[in-house]
Amino acid sequence: MQILLANAKIMFGSSETKPLTDPLFQSIANRLAAEMATCSVDMLAQKLDCSHNLAAENWRRYQNYFLADKMPAIMAYNGQAYKHLKAKTLSEEDLLFGQKHLWITCFLYGLLRPMDAIVPYRMEHCVSLEATDGKPVNQFWKDKLTDVLIESVKADDGILLHLSTEEYEHLFDWKRVLSEVRVIHPLFYVRQKNGGLKMQAVWAKSCRGAMLRFILQNKILHPDELTSFSYEGFVYNSKLGEDSFPHFVREQAIRV
């Protein structure tokens, strides 16, 4: 089973942890970063659709891209999923398992294995550059990543666990992915007072990170084993969803 997890916009600074591997598409990331480094702060604010302060921070990052200390991808991000993954507390055995089974989706580096060496950055799906032939980066990556993902899944057991988000599906020819491998997409819901189900984004992200931690620590190889996963009251509900969309439900509303 191969696993997809989205990267996060929030990142840590430098880390003393020594990375083990080079990103598969390092040379492409270097070209994209080099062009981003030629942009002014105002241009970055426009390209990244962010505030002037965030643009200034990322201008500094891109200026320092080739000199910055590198860190393993799985330990570089600090978004909601990663807070509940708690990668720095995983064992070497857990990380080795992840290295064989986990792909992290990313608009700058394309696809990353957990121990791939990266530096702090910010990149959005809509950014167009000369290095992307004028295409938005998510469209630019599609031809490069689709075969890599499909081939890695087929070389495993033909099953892809989708813990990334819809935004990152656009990095691939997702129709091809769905037609050529079996995709399992867990969904996380909170039961409302009226009996309905609601997906709360913060908790969905939290559960994706916690589920990945569960997989790495227990060396889960098949989605059927995920039925024993539980976290903060979210448990598998066999009466809802279908095989491709297992539902994990918390029966009591949560304050977010």
C-alpha positions in Angstrom: 0.0 0.0 0.0 1.3 3.4 -1.0 0.1 6.5 0.8 -0.4 10.2 -0.2 -0.2 13.0 2.3 -0.3 16.7 1.5 2.5 19.0 2.5 1.7 22.0 4.7 2.2 25.8 4.3 3.6 26.2 7.8 7.2 25.0 8.1 9.8 24.7 10.7 13.2 26.4 10.4 16.5 24.6 10.2 16.9 21.2 11.8 19.9 19.3 13.1 18.4 16.0 11.8 20.5 14.7 8.9 18.4 13.9 5.8 18.9 10.5 4.2 17.8 10.9 0.6 17.6 13.4 -2.3 14.2 14.4 -3.7 13.3 12.6 -7.0 12.7 15.9 -8.7 15.4 18.0 -7.0 16.7 19.5 -10.3 13.2 20.7 -11.2 12.7 22.2 -7.8 16.0 24.0 -8.1 14.9 25.6 -11.4 11.5 26.7 -9.9 13.2 28.1 -6.8 15.9 29.9 -8.8 13.2 31.8 -10.8 11.2 32.5 -7.7 14.3 34.1 -6.2 14.3 36.7 -9.1 10.9 38.0 -8.0 10.5 41.1 -5.9 8.5 40.9 -2.6 5.5 42.5 -4.3 5.7 40.0 -7.2 5.8 37.1 -4.7 2.8 38.5 -2.8 0.9 38.4 -6.0 2.1 35.0 -7.2 1.6 33.4 -3.8 -1.6 35.3 -3.0 -0.3 36.2 0.4 0.4 39.2 2.6 3.4 41.4 2.2 4.9 40.0 5.4 4.6 36.4 4.2 5.9 37.4 0.8 9.0 39.1 2.5 9.6 35.9 4.5 9.5 33.8 1.4 11.6 36.2 -0.5 14.3 35.6 2.1 13.7 31.9 1.9 14.2 31.8 -1.9 17.3 34.1 -1.7 18.8 31.5 0.7 17.4 28.4 -1.0 20.7 27.0 -2.1 22.4 27.7 1.2 19.7 26.9 3.8 20.1 23.9 6.1 18.1 20.9 4.9 15.8 18.7 6.8 13.7 15.6 6.2 10.4 16.4 4.5 8.3 14.6 7.1 9.8 16.7 9.9 9.8 20.0 8.0 6.1 20.8 8.0 4.1 22.1 10.9 0.5 22.1 9.6 -2.5 20.5 11.4 -1.9 16.9 10.0 1.8 17.0 11.0 1.1 18.2 14.5 -0.9 15.0 15.0 1.6 12.9 13.1 4.4 14.0 15.5 7.1 12.8 13.1 10.0 13.7 15.4 8.8 11.1 17.9 8.6 8.3 15.4 11.2 5.5 15.6 13.8 4.8 12.9 11.9 1.7 12.1 8.7 3.7 11.6 10.5 6.2 9.4 12.1 3.4 7.3 8.6 1.9 6.8 7.4 5.4 5.7 10.2 5.8 3.3 8.9 2.7 1.4 5.3 3.6 1.5 4.6 7.4 1.9 4.6 10.1 -0.7 4.2 13.7 0.3 2.6 15.9 -2.4 4.2 19.3 -2.9 4.0 22.1 -5.5 7.7 22.9 -5.4 9.3 19.4 -5.2 6.5 17.4 -6.8 6.6 14.2 -4.8 8.7 13.6 -1.7 9.6 10.6 0.3 9.6 11.2 4.1 13.4 11.5 4.5 14.0 13.6 1.4 16.1 16.7 2.1 14.2 20.0 1.7 14.4 23.6 2.8 11.7 26.0 3.9 9.6 27.4 1.1 6.1 28.5 0.0 4.6 27.5 -3.4 1.0 27.7 -4.5 -0.8 25.6 -7.2 -1.5 28.7 -9.3 2.0 30.0 -9.7 3.1 30.2 -13.3 6.8 30.7 -14.3 9.0 30.5 -17.4 10.4 27.3 -15.9 6.8 25.8 -16.0 6.3 26.9 -19.6 3.8 29.4 -18.4 1.6 26.7 -16.9 0.3 26.8 -13.3 2.7 24.5 -11.3 0.0 21.9 -10.6 -0.6 21.5 -14.4 3.2 21.5 -15.0 3.7 18.6 -12.7 0.9 16.4 -14.0 2.8 14.7 -16.8 5.9 14.2 -14.6 4.2 12.8 -11.5 1.3 10.6 -12.8 3.4 7.7 -14.0 5.7 7.9 -11.0 2.7 7.5 -8.6 0.9 4.8 -10.6 4.1 2.8 -11.1 5.0 3.0 -7.4 1.5 1.8 -6.4 1.6 -1.1 -9.0 5.0 -2.1 -7.8 3.6 -2.4 -4.3 0.1 -4.1 -4.1 -1.9 -1.8 -6.4 -3.5 0.1 -3.5 -3.2 3.9 -2.8 -4.4 5.3 0.5 -5.4 8.9 -0.2 -4.7 11.0 2.9 -3.9 14.1 0.8 -6.5 16.7 -0.2 -8.5 17.4 -3.4 -6.3 20.4 -4.2 -3.3 18.0 -4.7 -5.2 15.6 -7.0 -4.5 18.2 -9.7 -0.8 17.3 -9.6 -1.8 14.1 -11.3 -4.0 12.8 -14.1 -6.4 11.7 -11.4 -8.8 9.9 -13.7 -5.9 7.7 -14.8 -4.9 7.1 -11.1 -8.5 6.1 -10.3 -8.7 3.8 -13.3 -5.3 2.1 -12.9 -5.0 1.5 -9.2 -7.3 1.0 -6.3 -7.7 4.3 -4.3 -8.9 4.2 -0.7 -10.0 7.6 0.6 -10.8 7.7 4.3 -13.4 10.3 5.4 -13.8 11.8 8.9 -17.1 13.1 10.2 -18.6 14.5 13.3 -22.2 13.6 14.2 -24.4 16.7 14.6 -27.2 17.2 17.1 -29.7 16.7 14.3 -28.2 13.3 13.4 -26.4 14.5 10.3 -22.7 14.2 9.6 -20.4 17.1 9.1 -16.8 17.2 8.0 -14.8 19.7 10.0 -11.6 20.6 8.1 -9.4 21.0 11.2 -10.4 17.5 12.5 -10.1 15.9 9.1 -6.5 17.1 8.8 -5.8 16.0 12.4 -7.2 12.6 11.8 -5.2 12.2 8.5 -2.0 12.9 10.5 -3.0 10.6 13.3 -4.0 7.8 10.9 -0.6 8.0 9.2 1.1 7.8 12.6 -1.0 4.7 13.3 0.0 3.1 10.0 3.7 3.8 10.4 3.8 2.6 14.0 1.8 -0.6 13.3 3.3 -1.3 9.9 -0.1 -1.4 8.3 0.0 -2.9 4.8 -3.7 -3.2 3.8 -6.6 -0.8 4.2 -8.7 -3.5 5.9 -6.4 -3.1 8.9 -7.5 0.6 9.3 -10.8 -0.4 10.8 -9.1 -0.6 14.2 -7.9 3.0 13.9 -9.5 5.4 16.5 -8.5 8.9 17.5 -10.1 11.5 19.7 -13.4 9.7 19.5 -13.3 9.0 15.7 -13.9 5.3 15.0 -14.7 3.3 12.0 -18.4 3.0 11.1 -19.0 -0.1 9.0 -22.6 1.0 8.2 -21.6 4.2 6.4 -19.7 4.8 3.2 -18.2 2.1 1.0 -15.0 0.2 0.6 -13.3 3.0 -1.3 -14.5 5.6 1.2 -14.4 4.2 4.8 -16.1 6.5 7.2 -14.7 7.4 10.6 -17.2 9.1 12.8 -17.2 10.9 16.2 -20.7 10.5 17.6 -20.4 13.5 19.8 -19.8 17.0 18.5 -16.4 18.5 19.1 -15.5 22.0 19.9 -12.9 23.1 17.3 
